[in-house]
Amino acid sequence: MSTTTNPSSNSTVIAESPNVAVSIFYQAAGQAYSLSMQNASSNQQNVNSLAPSIIANALAMLNK
């Protein structure tokens, strides 16, 4: 039974780890950016749906 390890396999893993780390970072950054854009779009839609009632209330207060 042989228990020798393959040193080229270990060096390959070590050599590729910076690339994997950067790709994971880019995926996380892209996810965060897309989530912030989704939140901005949702907030804008909510403000647009509230705008008529806000204007109506402001006009009612001005007419008092």
Summary of the structure (lengths in Angstrom):
residues: 64
radius of gyration: 27.8
end to end distance: 94.5
largest distance: 94.5
contacts: 107
relative contact order: 0.05
helix: 88%
strand: 0%
